[in-house]
Amino acid sequence: GFKTKLNQMLEDKHINKKQYELLEIVIEAGNAAGHRGFRPNKEMLDNLLHVVEDIISLEFKTLDFSNYSEQIPKRRN
């Protein structure tokens, strides 16, 4: 389930401890919404979505860009 996958993400250092804790809450809210009729208010929903968006965007911000510098034309003096 999600808990096992979340633990693996932490072990593999794809996320840090704080992100793990936040994602636990996001997943629990999603489970409650899907199975127990939970309806978060707009502020909570926005914050939960921001957590997911931030973690996803961080993945792109930490990509290896080293090969890009080779592809960008150099300045002429």
PQR file with spaces between the fields and no chain letter, atoms N, CA, C, O and H, PARSE charges and radii, in Angstrom:
ATOM       1  N    GLY     1       0.812   -1.191    0.000 -0.4000 1.5000
ATOM       2  CA   GLY     1       0.000    0.000    0.000 -0.0000 2.0000
ATOM       3  C    GLY     1       0.856    1.255    0.000  0.5500 1.7000
ATOM       4  O    GLY     1       2.073    1.209   -0.175 -0.5500 1.4000
ATOM       5  N    PHE     2       0.192    2.353    0.198 -0.4000 1.5000
ATOM       6  CA   PHE     2       0.873    3.651    0.187 -0.0000 2.0000
ATOM       7  C    PHE     2       1.934    3.753    1.277  0.5500 1.7000
ATOM       8  O    PHE     2       3.001    4.323    1.049 -0.5500 1.4000
ATOM       9  H    PHE     2      -0.797    2.390    0.340  0.4000 1.0000
ATOM      10  N    LYS     3       1.658    3.217    2.438 -0.4000 1.5000
ATOM      11  CA   LYS     3       2.597    3.312    3.563 -0.0000 2.0000
ATOM      12  C    LYS     3       3.934    2.656    3.202  0.5500 1.7000
ATOM      13  O    LYS     3       4.999    3.216    3.463 -0.5500 1.4000
ATOM      14  H    LYS     3       0.791    2.754    2.623  0.4000 1.0000
ATOM      15  N    THR     4       3.868    1.483    2.610 -0.4000 1.5000
ATOM      16  CA   THR     4       5.084    0.774    2.204 -0.0000 2.0000
ATOM      17  C    THR     4       5.849    1.577    1.159  0.5500 1.7000
ATOM      18  O    THR     4       7.071    1.703    1.232 -0.5500 1.4000
ATOM      19  H    THR     4       3.003    1.028    2.398  0.4000 1.0000
ATOM      20  N    LYS     5       5.124    2.115    0.191 -0.4000 1.5000
ATOM      21  CA   LYS     5       5.774    2.897   -0.868 -0.0000 2.0000
ATOM      22  C    LYS     5       6.365    4.188   -0.320  0.5500 1.7000
ATOM      23  O    LYS     5       7.441    4.617   -0.737 -0.5500 1.4000
ATOM      24  H    LYS     5       4.131    2.013    0.131  0.4000 1.0000
ATOM      25  N    LEU     6       5.656    4.797    0.612 -0.4000 1.5000
ATOM      26  CA   LEU     6       6.156    6.015    1.239 -0.0000 2.0000
ATOM      27  C    LEU     6       7.430    5.737    2.032  0.5500 1.7000
ATOM      28  O    LEU     6       8.383    6.515    1.980 -0.5500 1.4000
ATOM      29  H    LEU     6       4.782    4.448    0.951  0.4000 1.0000
ATOM      30  N    ASN     7       7.443    4.628    2.763 -0.4000 1.5000
ATOM      31  CA   ASN     7       8.650    4.227    3.494 -0.0000 2.0000
ATOM      32  C    ASN     7       9.815    3.998    2.552  0.5500 1.7000
ATOM      33  O    ASN     7      10.946    4.382    2.849 -0.5500 1.4000
ATOM      34  H    ASN     7       6.669    3.996    2.805  0.4000 1.0000
ATOM      35  N    GLN     8       9.539    3.368    1.412 -0.4000 1.5000
ATOM      36  CA   GLN     8      10.598    3.106    0.431 -0.0000 2.0000
ATOM      37  C    GLN     8      11.134    4.407   -0.142  0.5500 1.7000
ATOM      38  O    GLN     8      12.339    4.544   -0.350 -0.5500 1.4000
ATOM      39  H    GLN     8       8.620    3.056    1.172  0.4000 1.0000
ATOM      40  N    MET     9      10.243    5.371   -0.400 -0.4000 1.5000
ATOM      41  CA   MET     9      10.682    6.675   -0.903 -0.0000 2.0000
ATOM      42  C    MET     9      11.609    7.360    0.098  0.5500 1.7000
ATOM      43  O    MET     9      12.588    8.000   -0.288 -0.5500 1.4000
ATOM      44  H    MET     9       9.264    5.260   -0.231  0.4000 1.0000
ATOM      45  N    LEU    10      11.294    7.220    1.382 -0.4000 1.5000
ATOM      46  CA   LEU    10      12.144    7.806    2.432 -0.0000 2.0000
ATOM      47  C    LEU    10      13.490    7.086    2.487  0.5500 1.7000
ATOM      48  O    LEU    10      14.539    7.729    2.535 -0.5500 1.4000
ATOM      49  H    LEU    10      10.499    6.700    1.695  0.4000 1.0000
ATOM      50  N    GLU    11      13.460    5.769    2.480 -0.4000 1.5000
ATOM      51  CA   GLU    11      14.704    4.985    2.526 -0.0000 2.0000
ATOM      52  C    GLU    11      15.596    5.281    1.331  0.5500 1.7000
ATOM      53  O    GLU    11      16.817    5.357    1.469 -0.5500 1.4000
ATOM      54  H    GLU    11      12.608    5.247    2.441  0.4000 1.0000
ATOM      55  N    ASP    12      14.994    5.448    0.155 -0.4000 1.5000
ATOM      56  CA   ASP    12      15.759    5.706   -1.068 -0.0000 2.0000
ATOM      57  C    ASP    12      16.135    7.185   -1.212  0.5500 1.7000
ATOM      58  O    ASP    12      16.735    7.590   -2.208 -0.5500 1.4000
ATOM      59  H    ASP    12      14.002    5.387    0.043  0.4000 1.0000
ATOM      60  N    LYS    13      15.772    7.982   -0.202 -0.4000 1.5000
ATOM      61  CA   LYS    13      16.101    9.406   -0.159 -0.0000 2.0000
ATOM      62  C    LYS    13      15.473   10.220   -1.297  0.5500 1.7000
ATOM      63  O    LYS    13      16.028   11.226   -1.738 -0.5500 1.4000
ATOM      64  H    LYS    13      15.284    7.653    0.607  0.4000 1.0000
ATOM      65  N    HIS    14      14.306    9.764   -1.761 -0.4000 1.5000
ATOM      66  CA   HIS    14      13.549   10.554   -2.728 -0.0000 2.0000
ATOM      67  C    HIS    14      12.816   11.683   -2.021  0.5500 1.7000
ATOM      68  O    HIS    14      12.515   12.718   -2.617 -0.5500 1.4000
ATOM      69  H    HIS    14      13.854    8.946   -1.403  0.4000 1.0000
ATOM      70  N    ILE    15      12.529   11.464   -0.727 -0.4000 1.5000
ATOM      71  CA   ILE    15      11.894   12.480    0.109 -0.0000 2.0000
ATOM      72  C    ILE    15      12.620   12.512    1.446  0.5500 1.7000
ATOM      73  O    ILE    15      13.279   11.549    1.837 -0.5500 1.4000
ATOM      74  H    ILE    15      12.773   10.623   -0.243  0.4000 1.0000
ATOM      75  N    ASN    16      12.486   13.634    2.136 -0.4000 1.5000
ATOM      76  CA   ASN    16      13.088   13.722    3.462 -0.0000 2.0000
ATOM      77  C    ASN    16      12.029   13.430    4.526  0.5500 1.7000
ATOM      78  O    ASN    16      10.869   13.183    4.196 -0.5500 1.4000
ATOM      79  H    ASN    16      11.951   14.417    1.818  0.4000 1.0000
ATOM      80  N    LYS    17      12.420   13.458    5.782 -0.4000 1.5000
ATOM      81  CA   LYS    17      11.516   13.093    6.884 -0.0000 2.0000
ATOM      82  C    LYS    17      10.309   14.023    6.950  0.5500 1.7000
ATOM      83  O    LYS    17       9.187   13.558    7.151 -0.5500 1.4000
ATOM      84  H    LYS    17      13.362   13.659    6.049  0.4000 1.0000
ATOM      85  N    LYS    18      10.517   15.320    6.786 -0.4000 1.5000
ATOM      86  CA   LYS    18       9.407   16.272    6.828 -0.0000 2.0000
ATOM      87  C    LYS    18       8.426   16.015    5.688  0.5500 1.7000
ATOM      88  O    LYS    18       7.213   16.037    5.895 -0.5500 1.4000
ATOM      89  H    LYS    18      11.428   15.698    6.622  0.4000 1.0000
ATOM      90  N    GLN    19       8.942   15.773    4.495 -0.4000 1.5000
ATOM      91  CA   GLN    19       8.082   15.469    3.358 -0.0000 2.0000
ATOM      92  C    GLN    19       7.308   14.176    3.600  0.5500 1.7000
ATOM      93  O    GLN    19       6.135   14.062    3.244 -0.5500 1.4000
ATOM      94  H    GLN    19       9.927   15.755    4.326  0.4000 1.0000
ATOM      95  N    TYR    20       7.979   13.215    4.207 -0.4000 1.5000
ATOM      96  CA   TYR    20       7.326   11.947    4.560 -0.0000 2.0000
ATOM      97  C    TYR    20       6.132   12.209    5.471  0.5500 1.7000
ATOM      98  O    TYR    20       5.040   11.688    5.246 -0.5500 1.4000
ATOM      99  H    TYR    20       8.932   13.308    4.496  0.4000 1.0000
ATOM     100  N    GLU    21       6.352   13.021    6.500 -0.4000 1.5000
ATOM     101  CA   GLU    21       5.290   13.316    7.464 -0.0000 2.0000
ATOM     102  C    GLU    21       4.124   14.045    6.796  0.5500 1.7000
ATOM     103  O    GLU    21       2.961   13.753    7.074 -0.5500 1.4000
ATOM     104  H    GLU    21       7.239   13.445    6.682  0.4000 1.0000
ATOM     105  N    LEU    22       4.441   14.985    5.921 -0.4000 1.5000
ATOM     106  CA   LEU    22       3.392   15.716    5.225 -0.0000 2.0000
ATOM     107  C    LEU    22       2.629   14.807    4.269  0.5500 1.7000
ATOM     108  O    LEU    22       1.403   14.875    4.184 -0.5500 1.4000
ATOM     109  H    LEU    22       5.385   15.222    5.695  0.4000 1.0000
ATOM     110  N    LEU    23       3.355   13.959    3.553 -0.4000 1.5000
ATOM     111  CA   LEU    23       2.685   13.046    2.629 -0.0000 2.0000
ATOM     112  C    LEU    23       1.818   12.028    3.358  0.5500 1.7000
ATOM     113  O    LEU    23       0.793   11.600    2.827 -0.5500 1.4000
ATOM     114  H    LEU    23       4.351   13.903    3.622  0.4000 1.0000
ATOM     115  N    GLU    24       2.209   11.637    4.555 -0.4000 1.5000
ATOM     116  CA   GLU    24       1.368   10.749    5.365 -0.0000 2.0000
ATOM     117  C    GLU    24       0.003   11.393    5.600  0.5500 1.7000
ATOM     118  O    GLU    24      -1.033   10.736    5.495 -0.5500 1.4000
ATOM     119  H    GLU    24       3.042   11.985    4.987  0.4000 1.0000
ATOM     120  N    ILE    25       0.018   12.675    5.915 -0.4000 1.5000
ATOM     121  CA   ILE    25      -1.235   13.401    6.157 -0.0000 2.0000
ATOM     122  C    ILE    25      -2.046   13.518    4.867  0.5500 1.7000
ATOM     123  O    ILE    25      -3.261   13.320    4.872 -0.5500 1.4000
ATOM     124  H    ILE    25       0.860   13.208    6.000  0.4000 1.0000
ATOM     125  N    VAL    26      -1.372   13.840    3.771 -0.4000 1.5000
ATOM     126  CA   VAL    26      -2.056   13.953    2.481 -0.0000 2.0000
ATOM     127  C    VAL    26      -2.724   12.625    2.118  0.5500 1.7000
ATOM     128  O    VAL    26      -3.880   12.601    1.696 -0.5500 1.4000
ATOM     129  H    VAL    26      -0.385   14.001    3.767  0.4000 1.0000
ATOM     130  N    ILE    27      -1.996   11.532    2.283 -0.4000 1.5000
ATOM     131  CA   ILE    27      -2.531   10.208    1.948 -0.0000 2.0000
ATOM     132  C    ILE    27      -3.710    9.858    2.850  0.5500 1.7000
ATOM     133  O    ILE    27      -4.714    9.328    2.376 -0.5500 1.4000
ATOM     134  H    ILE    27      -1.057   11.551    2.626  0.4000 1.0000
ATOM     135  N    GLU    28      -3.597   10.147    4.126 -0.4000 1.5000
ATOM     136  CA   GLU    28      -4.693    9.856    5.055 -0.0000 2.0000
ATOM     137  C    GLU    28      -5.927   10.678    4.709  0.5500 1.7000
ATOM     138  O    GLU    28      -7.049   10.175    4.772 -0.5500 1.4000
ATOM     139  H    GLU    28      -2.781   10.578    4.510  0.4000 1.0000
ATOM     140  N    ALA    29      -5.725   11.939    4.343 -0.4000 1.5000
ATOM     141  CA   ALA    29      -6.856   12.771    3.932 -0.0000 2.0000
ATOM     142  C    ALA    29      -7.505   12.211    2.668  0.5500 1.7000
ATOM     143  O    ALA    29      -8.730   12.189    2.549 -0.5500 1.4000
ATOM     144  H    ALA    29      -4.814   12.348    4.291  0.4000 1.0000
ATOM     145  N    GLY    30      -6.681   11.762    1.731 -0.4000 1.5000
ATOM     146  CA   GLY    30      -7.211   11.156    0.503 -0.0000 2.0000
ATOM     147  C    GLY    30      -7.984    9.879    0.795  0.5500 1.7000
ATOM     148  O    GLY    30      -9.056    9.651    0.233 -0.5500 1.4000
ATOM     149  H    GLY    30      -5.686   11.780    1.827  0.4000 1.0000
ATOM     150  N    ASN    31      -7.440    9.053    1.672 -0.4000 1.5000
ATOM     151  CA   ASN    31      -8.148    7.822    2.063 -0.0000 2.0000
ATOM     152  C    ASN    31      -9.478    8.149    2.725  0.5500 1.7000
ATOM     153  O    ASN    31     -10.497    7.523    2.432 -0.5500 1.4000
ATOM     154  H    ASN    31      -6.570    9.238    2.128  0.4000 1.0000
ATOM     155  N    ALA    32      -9.464    9.132    3.617 -0.4000 1.5000
ATOM     156  CA   ALA    32     -10.693    9.516    4.310 -0.0000 2.0000
ATOM     157  C    ALA    32     -11.713   10.088    3.330  0.5500 1.7000
ATOM     158  O    ALA    32     -12.911    9.836    3.460 -0.5500 1.4000
ATOM     159  H    ALA    32      -8.637    9.641    3.854  0.4000 1.0000
ATOM     160  N    ALA    33     -11.242   10.855    2.355 -0.4000 1.5000
ATOM     161  CA   ALA    33     -12.154   11.413    1.352 -0.0000 2.0000
ATOM     162  C    ALA    33     -12.751   10.309    0.482  0.5500 1.7000
ATOM     163  O    ALA    33     -13.931   10.350    0.131 -0.5500 1.4000
ATOM     164  H    ALA    33     -10.269   11.060    2.250  0.4000 1.0000
ATOM     165  N    GLY    34     -11.939    9.340    0.145 -0.4000 1.5000
ATOM     166  CA   GLY    34     -12.398    8.268   -0.731 -0.0000 2.0000
ATOM     167  C    GLY    34     -13.234    7.205   -0.050  0.5500 1.7000
ATOM     168  O    GLY    34     -14.089    6.588   -0.685 -0.5500 1.4000
ATOM     169  H    GLY    34     -10.981    9.307    0.429  0.4000 1.0000
ATOM     170  N    HIS    35     -13.000    6.982    1.232 -0.4000 1.5000
ATOM     171  CA   HIS    35     -13.632    5.841    1.902 -0.0000 2.0000
ATOM     172  C    HIS    35     -14.524    6.202    3.080  0.5500 1.7000
ATOM     173  O    HIS    35     -15.346    5.392    3.508 -0.5500 1.4000
ATOM     174  H    HIS    35     -12.305    7.483    1.748  0.4000 1.0000
ATOM     175  N    ARG    36     -14.367    7.425    3.612 -0.4000 1.5000
ATOM     176  CA   ARG    36     -15.113    7.764    4.823 -0.0000 2.0000
ATOM     177  C    ARG    36     -15.914    9.053    4.693  0.5500 1.7000
ATOM     178  O    ARG    36     -16.403    9.588    5.688 -0.5500 1.4000
ATOM     179  H    ARG    36     -13.699    8.083    3.265  0.4000 1.0000
ATOM     180  N    GLY    37     -16.048    9.548    3.474 -0.4000 1.5000
ATOM     181  CA   GLY    37     -16.864   10.732    3.238 -0.0000 2.0000
ATOM     182  C    GLY    37     -16.276   12.043    3.737  0.5500 1.7000
ATOM     183  O    GLY    37     -17.001   13.024    3.898 -0.5500 1.4000
ATOM     184  H    GLY    37     -15.651    9.113    2.666  0.4000 1.0000
ATOM     185  N    PHE    38     -14.982   12.070    3.982 -0.4000 1.5000
ATOM     186  CA   PHE    38     -14.332   13.293    4.454 -0.0000 2.0000
ATOM     187  C    PHE    38     -14.315   14.330    3.340  0.5500 1.7000
ATOM     188  O    PHE    38     -13.990   14.019    2.194 -0.5500 1.4000
ATOM     189  H    PHE    38     -14.393   11.272    3.852  0.4000 1.0000
ATOM     190  N    ARG    39     -14.667   15.564    3.685 -0.4000 1.5000
ATOM     191  CA   ARG    39     -14.635   16.667    2.727 -0.0000 2.0000
ATOM     192  C    ARG    39     -13.852   17.824    3.340  0.5500 1.7000
ATOM     193  O    ARG    39     -14.408   18.619    4.098 -0.5500 1.4000
ATOM     194  H    ARG    39     -14.931   15.817    4.616  0.4000 1.0000
ATOM     195  N    PRO    40     -12.565   17.918    3.014 -0.5600 1.5000
ATOM     196  CA   PRO    40     -11.763   19.001    3.597  0.2800 2.0000
ATOM     197  C    PRO    40     -12.271   20.357    3.120  0.5500 1.7000
ATOM     198  O    PRO    40     -12.806   20.487    2.019 -0.5500 1.4000
ATOM     199  N    ASN    41     -12.091   21.371    3.979 -0.4000 1.5000
ATOM     200  CA   ASN    41     -12.472   22.718    3.536 -0.0000 2.0000
ATOM     201  C    ASN    41     -11.454   23.199    2.497  0.5500 1.7000
ATOM     202  O    ASN    41     -10.416   22.568    2.293 -0.5500 1.4000
ATOM     203  H    ASN    41     -11.656   21.266    4.874  0.4000 1.0000
ATOM     204  N    LYS    42     -11.762   24.313    1.851 -0.4000 1.5000
ATOM     205  CA   LYS    42     -10.923   24.807    0.756 -0.0000 2.0000
ATOM     206  C    LYS    42      -9.489   25.063    1.201  0.5500 1.7000
ATOM     207  O    LYS    42      -8.548   24.717    0.487 -0.5500 1.4000
ATOM     208  H    LYS    42     -12.605   24.825    2.016  0.4000 1.0000
ATOM     209  N    GLU    43      -9.314   25.665    2.372 -0.4000 1.5000
ATOM     210  CA   GLU    43      -7.966   25.966    2.850 -0.0000 2.0000
ATOM     211  C    GLU    43      -7.151   24.691    3.039  0.5500 1.7000
ATOM     212  O    GLU    43      -5.993   24.627    2.627 -0.5500 1.4000
ATOM     213  H    GLU    43     -10.079   25.946    2.952  0.4000 1.0000
ATOM     214  N    MET    44      -7.752   23.678    3.660 -0.4000 1.5000
ATOM     215  CA   MET    44      -7.034   22.419    3.870 -0.0000 2.0000
ATOM     216  C    MET    44      -6.708   21.754    2.536  0.5500 1.7000
ATOM     217  O    MET    44      -5.594   21.272    2.331 -0.5500 1.4000
ATOM     218  H    MET    44      -8.693   23.730    3.995  0.4000 1.0000
ATOM     219  N    LEU    45      -7.674   21.730    1.640 -0.4000 1.5000
ATOM     220  CA   LEU    45      -7.444   21.109    0.342 -0.0000 2.0000
ATOM     221  C    LEU    45      -6.321   21.817   -0.407  0.5500 1.7000
ATOM     222  O    LEU    45      -5.448   21.168   -0.982 -0.5500 1.4000
ATOM     223  H    LEU    45      -8.579   22.121    1.806  0.4000 1.0000
ATOM     224  N    ASP    46      -6.346   23.151   -0.399 -0.4000 1.5000
ATOM     225  CA   ASP    46      -5.277   23.911   -1.052 -0.0000 2.0000
ATOM     226  C    ASP    46      -3.915   23.572   -0.455  0.5500 1.7000
ATOM     227  O    ASP    46      -2.945   23.373   -1.186 -0.5500 1.4000
ATOM     228  H    ASP    46      -7.056   23.678    0.068  0.4000 1.0000
ATOM     229  N    ASN    47      -3.842   23.507    0.869 -0.4000 1.5000
ATOM     230  CA   ASN    47      -2.569   23.200    1.525 -0.0000 2.0000
ATOM     231  C    ASN    47      -2.103   21.786    1.217  0.5500 1.7000
ATOM     232  O    ASN    47      -0.912   21.561    0.998 -0.5500 1.4000
ATOM     233  H    ASN    47      -4.630   23.668    1.464  0.4000 1.0000
ATOM     234  N    LEU    48      -3.024   20.832    1.199 -0.4000 1.5000
ATOM     235  CA   LEU    48      -2.657   19.454    0.860 -0.0000 2.0000
ATOM     236  C    LEU    48      -2.123   19.375   -0.564  0.5500 1.7000
ATOM     237  O    LEU    48      -1.136   18.687   -0.827 -0.5500 1.4000
ATOM     238  H    LEU    48      -3.991   21.015    1.377  0.4000 1.0000
ATOM     239  N    LEU    49      -2.771   20.074   -1.473 -0.4000 1.5000
ATOM     240  CA   LEU    49      -2.315   20.079   -2.863 -0.0000 2.0000
ATOM     241  C    LEU    49      -0.963   20.768   -3.011  0.5500 1.7000
ATOM     242  O    LEU    49      -0.134   20.340   -3.814 -0.5500 1.4000
ATOM     243  H    LEU    49      -3.573   20.633   -1.260  0.4000 1.0000
ATOM     244  N    HIS    50      -0.736   21.829   -2.244 -0.4000 1.5000
ATOM     245  CA   HIS    50       0.559   22.521   -2.294 -0.0000 2.0000
ATOM     246  C    HIS    50       1.697   21.595   -1.876  0.5500 1.7000
ATOM     247  O    HIS    50       2.785   21.642   -2.451 -0.5500 1.4000
ATOM     248  H    HIS    50      -1.410   22.176   -1.592  0.4000 1.0000
ATOM     249  N    VAL    51       1.445   20.758   -0.880 -0.4000 1.5000
ATOM     250  CA   VAL    51       2.477   19.802   -0.444 -0.0000 2.0000
ATOM     251  C    VAL    51       2.874   18.904   -1.611  0.5500 1.7000
ATOM     252  O    VAL    51       4.059   18.731   -1.898 -0.5500 1.4000
ATOM     253  H    VAL    51       0.561   20.720   -0.413  0.4000 1.0000
ATOM     254  N    VAL    52       1.880   18.338   -2.275 -0.4000 1.5000
ATOM     255  CA   VAL    52       2.159   17.435   -3.391 -0.0000 2.0000
ATOM     256  C    VAL    52       2.854   18.186   -4.525  0.5500 1.7000
ATOM     257  O    VAL    52       3.838   17.698   -5.079 -0.5500 1.4000
ATOM     258  H    VAL    52       0.918   18.478   -2.041  0.4000 1.0000
ATOM     259  N    GLU    53       2.352   19.358   -4.868 -0.4000 1.5000
ATOM     260  CA   GLU    53       2.960   20.149   -5.940 -0.0000 2.0000
ATOM     261  C    GLU    53       4.403   20.505   -5.624  0.5500 1.7000
ATOM     262  O    GLU    53       5.267   20.433   -6.498 -0.5500 1.4000
ATOM     263  H    GLU    53       1.552   19.755   -4.417  0.4000 1.0000
ATOM     264  N    ASP    54       4.670   20.889   -4.386 -0.4000 1.5000
ATOM     265  CA   ASP    54       6.036   21.261   -4.003 -0.0000 2.0000
ATOM     266  C    ASP    54       6.995   20.086   -4.101  0.5500 1.7000
ATOM     267  O    ASP    54       8.126   20.240   -4.560 -0.5500 1.4000
ATOM     268  H    ASP    54       3.968   20.948   -3.676  0.4000 1.0000
ATOM     269  N    ILE    55       6.550   18.926   -3.674 -0.4000 1.5000
ATOM     270  CA   ILE    55       7.414   17.748   -3.734 -0.0000 2.0000
ATOM     271  C    ILE    55       7.669   17.347   -5.181  0.5500 1.7000
ATOM     272  O    ILE    55       8.788   16.973   -5.534 -0.5500 1.4000
ATOM     273  H    ILE    55       5.631   18.801   -3.301  0.4000 1.0000
ATOM     274  N    ILE    56       6.650   17.422   -6.013 -0.4000 1.5000
ATOM     275  CA   ILE    56       6.827   17.096   -7.431 -0.0000 2.0000
ATOM     276  C    ILE    56       7.762   18.105   -8.088  0.5500 1.7000
ATOM     277  O    ILE    56       8.658   17.716   -8.837 -0.5500 1.4000
ATOM     278  H    ILE    56       5.742   17.726   -5.727  0.4000 1.0000
ATOM     279  N    SER    57       7.565   19.403   -7.818 -0.4000 1.5000
ATOM     280  CA   SER    57       8.424   20.410   -8.447 -0.0000 2.0000
ATOM     281  C    SER    57       9.861   20.294   -7.968  0.5500 1.7000
ATOM     282  O    SER    57      10.794   20.573   -8.722 -0.5500 1.4000
ATOM     283  H    SER    57       6.836   19.719   -7.209  0.4000 1.0000
ATOM     284  N    LEU    58      10.047   19.883   -6.718 -0.4000 1.5000
ATOM     285  CA   LEU    58      11.399   19.701   -6.199 -0.0000 2.0000
ATOM     286  C    LEU    58      12.140   18.631   -6.996  0.5500 1.7000
ATOM     287  O    LEU    58      13.348   18.743   -7.209 -0.5500 1.4000
ATOM     288  H    LEU    58       9.289   19.656   -6.105  0.4000 1.0000
ATOM     289  N    GLU    59      11.440   17.615   -7.430 -0.4000 1.5000
ATOM     290  CA   GLU    59      12.057   16.558   -8.230 -0.0000 2.0000
ATOM     291  C    GLU    59      12.640   17.148   -9.515  0.5500 1.7000
ATOM     292  O    GLU    59      13.729   16.760   -9.940 -0.5500 1.4000
ATOM     293  H    GLU    59      10.460   17.524   -7.257  0.4000 1.0000
ATOM     294  N    PHE    60      11.920   18.082  -10.131 -0.4000 1.5000
ATOM     295  CA   PHE    60      12.415   18.709  -11.350 -0.0000 2.0000
ATOM     296  C    PHE    60      13.550   19.680  -11.048  0.5500 1.7000
ATOM     297  O    PHE    60      14.470   19.824  -11.853 -0.5500 1.4000
ATOM     298  H    PHE    60      11.036   18.398   -9.787  0.4000 1.0000
ATOM     299  N    LYS    61      13.497   20.340   -9.911 -0.4000 1.5000
ATOM     300  CA   LYS    61      14.534   21.300   -9.551 -0.0000 2.0000
ATOM     301  C    LYS    61      15.854   20.622   -9.218  0.5500 1.7000
ATOM     302  O    LYS    61      16.905   21.261   -9.269 -0.5500 1.4000
ATOM     303  H    LYS    61      12.750   20.224   -9.257  0.4000 1.0000
ATOM     304  N    THR    62      15.817   19.352   -8.883 -0.4000 1.5000
ATOM     305  CA   THR    62      17.037   18.647   -8.508 -0.0000 2.0000
ATOM     306  C    THR    62      17.520   17.690   -9.595  0.5500 1.7000
ATOM     307  O    THR    62      18.397   16.863   -9.346 -0.5500 1.4000
ATOM     308  H    THR    62      14.964   18.833   -8.842  0.4000 1.0000
ATOM     309  N    LEU    63      16.961   17.793  -10.785 -0.4000 1.5000
ATOM     310  CA   LEU    63      17.437   16.963  -11.887 -0.0000 2.0000
ATOM     311  C    LEU    63      18.886   17.323  -12.217  0.5500 1.7000
ATOM     312  O    LEU    63      19.347   18.421  -11.906 -0.5500 1.4000
ATOM     313  H    LEU    63      16.248   18.465  -10.987  0.4000 1.0000
ATOM     314  N    ASP    64      19.577   16.416  -12.831 -0.4000 1.5000
ATOM     315  CA   ASP    64      20.956   16.656  -13.221 -0.0000 2.0000
ATOM     316  C    ASP    64      20.981   17.478  -14.510  0.5500 1.7000
ATOM     317  O    ASP    64      20.613   16.988  -15.578 -0.5500 1.4000
ATOM     318  H    ASP    64      19.202   15.524  -13.083  0.4000 1.0000
ATOM     319  N    PHE    65      21.409   18.698  -14.397 -0.4000 1.5000
ATOM     320  CA   PHE    65      21.462   19.598  -15.545 -0.0000 2.0000
ATOM     321  C    PHE    65      22.871   19.709  -16.124  0.5500 1.7000
ATOM     322  O    PHE    65      23.109   20.541  -17.000 -0.5500 1.4000
ATOM     323  H    PHE    65      21.708   19.096  -13.529  0.4000 1.0000
ATOM     324  N    SER    66      23.800   18.894  -15.655 -0.4000 1.5000
ATOM     325  CA   SER    66      25.195   19.033  -16.065 -0.0000 2.0000
ATOM     326  C    SER    66      25.392   18.894  -17.572  0.5500 1.7000
ATOM     327  O    SER    66      26.258   19.561  -18.138 -0.5500 1.4000
ATOM     328  H    SER    66      23.606   18.218  -14.944  0.4000 1.0000
ATOM     329  N    ASN    67      24.623   18.060  -18.218 -0.4000 1.5000
ATOM     330  CA   ASN    67      24.808   17.889  -19.663 -0.0000 2.0000
ATOM     331  C    ASN    67      24.208   19.049  -20.456  0.5500 1.7000
ATOM     332  O    ASN    67      24.513   19.200  -21.639 -0.5500 1.4000
ATOM     333  H    ASN    67      23.920   17.518  -17.757  0.4000 1.0000
ATOM     334  N    TYR    68      23.374   19.861  -19.839 -0.4000 1.5000
ATOM     335  CA   TYR    68      22.803   21.015  -20.538 -0.0000 2.0000
ATOM     336  C    TYR    68      23.867   22.036  -20.884  0.5500 1.7000
ATOM     337  O    TYR    68      23.835   22.627  -21.963 -0.5500 1.4000
ATOM     338  H    TYR    68      23.126   19.738  -18.878  0.4000 1.0000
ATOM     339  N    SER    69      24.806   22.249  -19.980 -0.4000 1.5000
ATOM     340  CA   SER    69      25.820   23.279  -20.233 -0.0000 2.0000
ATOM     341  C    SER    69      26.636   22.958  -21.484  0.5500 1.7000
ATOM     342  O    SER    69      27.118   23.871  -22.153 -0.5500 1.4000
ATOM     343  H    SER    69      24.832   21.769  -19.103  0.4000 1.0000
ATOM     344  N    GLU    70      26.793   21.714  -21.799 -0.4000 1.5000
ATOM     345  CA   GLU    70      27.524   21.311  -23.004 -0.0000 2.0000
ATOM     346  C    GLU    70      26.725   21.623  -24.260  0.5500 1.7000
ATOM     347  O    GLU    70      27.306   21.819  -25.327 -0.5500 1.4000
ATOM     348  H    GLU    70      26.401   20.972  -21.255  0.4000 1.0000
ATOM     349  N    GLN    71      25.422   21.671  -24.153 -0.4000 1.5000
ATOM     350  CA   GLN    71      24.561   21.877  -25.312 -0.0000 2.0000
ATOM     351  C    GLN    71      24.283   23.356  -25.600  0.5500 1.7000
ATOM     352  O    GLN    71      23.826   23.707  -26.687 -0.5500 1.4000
ATOM     353  H    GLN    71      24.950   21.512  -23.286  0.4000 1.0000
ATOM     354  N    ILE    72      24.562   24.214  -24.622 -0.4000 1.5000
ATOM     355  CA   ILE    72      24.300   25.632  -24.784 -0.0000 2.0000
ATOM     356  C    ILE    72      25.500   26.278  -25.461  0.5500 1.7000
ATOM     357  O    ILE    72      26.634   26.119  -25.008 -0.5500 1.4000
ATOM     358  H    ILE    72      24.933   23.929  -23.738  0.4000 1.0000
ATOM     359  N    PRO    73      25.249   27.011  -26.550 -0.5600 1.5000
ATOM     360  CA   PRO    73      26.378   27.653  -27.256  0.2800 2.0000
ATOM     361  C    PRO    73      27.132   28.607  -26.328  0.5500 1.7000
ATOM     362  O    PRO    73      26.528   29.311  -25.518 -0.5500 1.4000
ATOM     363  N    LYS    74      28.445   28.617  -26.458 -0.4000 1.5000
ATOM     364  CA   LYS    74      29.305   29.481  -25.651 -0.0000 2.0000
ATOM     365  C    LYS    74      29.294   30.900  -26.217  0.5500 1.7000
ATOM     366  O    LYS    74      29.076   31.103  -27.412 -0.5500 1.4000
ATOM     367  H    LYS    74      28.935   28.045  -27.116  0.4000 1.0000
ATOM     368  N    ARG    75      29.531   31.874  -25.343 -0.4000 1.5000
ATOM     369  CA   ARG    75      29.646   33.258  -25.757 -0.0000 2.0000
ATOM     370  C    ARG    75      30.914   33.478  -26.561  0.5500 1.7000
ATOM     371  O    ARG    75      31.960   32.890  -26.286 -0.5500 1.4000
ATOM     372  H    ARG    75      29.708   31.709  -24.373  0.4000 1.0000
ATOM     373  N    ARG    76      30.796   34.332  -27.551 -0.4000 1.5000
ATOM     374  CA   ARG    76      32.001   34.723  -28.288 -0.0000 2.0000
ATOM     375  C    ARG    76      32.558   35.986  -27.664  0.5500 1.7000
ATOM     376  O    ARG    76      31.810   36.870  -27.246 -0.5500 1.4000
ATOM     377  H    ARG    76      29.947   34.810  -27.774  0.4000 1.0000
ATOM     378  N    ASN    77      33.860   36.060  -27.606 -0.4000 1.5000
ATOM     379  CA   ASN    77      34.504   37.255  -27.031 -0.0000 2.0000
ATOM     380  C    ASN    77      34.672   38.343  -28.045  0.5500 1.7000
ATOM     381  O    ASN    77      35.195   39.411  -27.724 -0.5500 1.4000
ATOM     382  H    ASN    77      34.467   35.342  -27.945  0.4000 1.0000
